[in-house]
């Protein structure tokens, strides 16, 4: 058996002592990426040419379609470790929003959970005719101008919404989700 000299023993002991901190740091990062959107979080694009970039109000087309995004914390942690953090953003003329929806919007930008309330599929399609979100799994249709109320399909309730604000031209979270995120529990 080989004995370690003093400097090597000291490094080995120091390494063992630091391991929990390093692993704990990784765990903390994973936990931060799993928590729901928090006040002051911005959003980053999920896909497309701007993937990973912060969503600015000017990036959102007036009248749809929706943009899929994940919240990102002030320290740059993208909260994408759970599909329940998928958010859909859409921009409308504020005058065309219901009173409650307008109160939660930021300059006509609305944000909802991108997870269907039926069975948890992604709400990833847009009906141009209805100016509405559509779940591609079972066809639930949601009205983004009126609290994401269900217009058609098997979804049992509206999509949970986030109150928004603008911060330096970026869309940011003002308060947590209103309502339970996810599909129907069995």
DAVENWO-V959386 format. One record per backbone hydrogen bond with DSSP energy under -0.5 kcal/mol. CO is the residue of the C=O (numbers start at 1). NH is the residue of the N-H. E is the energy in kcal/mol with one decimal. If there is no record, write none. Layout:
# DAVENWO-V959386
co;nh;e
CO;NH;E
CO;NH;E
This chain:
# DAVENWO-V959386
co;nh;e
5;9;-2.6
6;10;-2.7
7;11;-2.0
8;12;-2.4
9;13;-2.8
10;14;-2.6
11;15;-2.9
12;16;-2.3
13;17;-2.2
14;18;-2.1
15;19;-1.4
16;20;-0.6
18;22;-2.4
19;23;-2.9
20;24;-2.7
21;25;-2.2
22;26;-1.8
23;27;-2.5
24;28;-2.6
25;29;-2.2
26;30;-2.2
27;31;-2.6
28;32;-2.6
29;33;-1.8
30;34;-0.5
31;34;-1.1
31;35;-1.2
33;81;-2.1
38;41;-2.4
41;173;-2.7
42;72;-2.2
43;55;-2.7
44;70;-2.0
45;52;-2.5
48;51;-1.8
50;45;-0.5
50;53;-2.9
53;45;-2.1
55;171;-1.9
56;59;-1.7
57;60;-1.4
59;61;-0.5
61;64;-1.6
61;91;-0.7
67;89;-2.5
68;46;-2.2
69;87;-2.8
70;44;-2.6
71;79;-2.9
72;42;-2.3
73;76;-1.9
76;78;-0.6
77;73;-2.6
77;79;-0.5
78;80;-1.9
82;85;-1.7
83;86;-1.8
85;71;-0.5
86;114;-3.2
87;69;-2.7
88;112;-2.1
89;67;-2.5
90;110;-3.1
91;63;-3.5
91;64;-0.7
93;96;-2.3
94;97;-1.6
98;102;-3.0
99;103;-2.0
100;104;-1.1
101;104;-0.5
101;105;-0.9
102;105;-0.6
104;164;-2.8
106;109;-1.9
108;92;-2.2
109;106;-1.7
110;90;-1.9
111;162;-2.2
112;88;-2.8
114;116;-0.5
114;123;-2.7
116;120;-1.2
118;184;-2.5
121;116;-3.4
122;124;-1.3
122;136;-0.9
125;134;-2.3
126;128;-0.8
127;131;-1.5
127;132;-1.5
132;127;-3.0
133;142;-2.4
134;125;-2.1
134;136;-0.6
135;139;-1.6
140;135;-2.6
141;151;-3.4
141;152;-1.2
142;133;-1.9
142;144;-0.8
143;146;-1.3
143;148;-1.9
143;149;-0.8
145;98;-2.9
146;149;-1.3
148;159;-1.1
149;143;-2.5
152;141;-2.7
160;113;-2.7
161;178;-2.9
162;111;-0.6
163;174;-3.3
163;175;-1.2
165;172;-2.9
167;170;-1.8
169;57;-2.6
170;167;-2.5
171;43;-0.5
172;165;-2.2
173;40;-3.0
175;163;-0.6
177;179;-0.8
178;161;-1.1
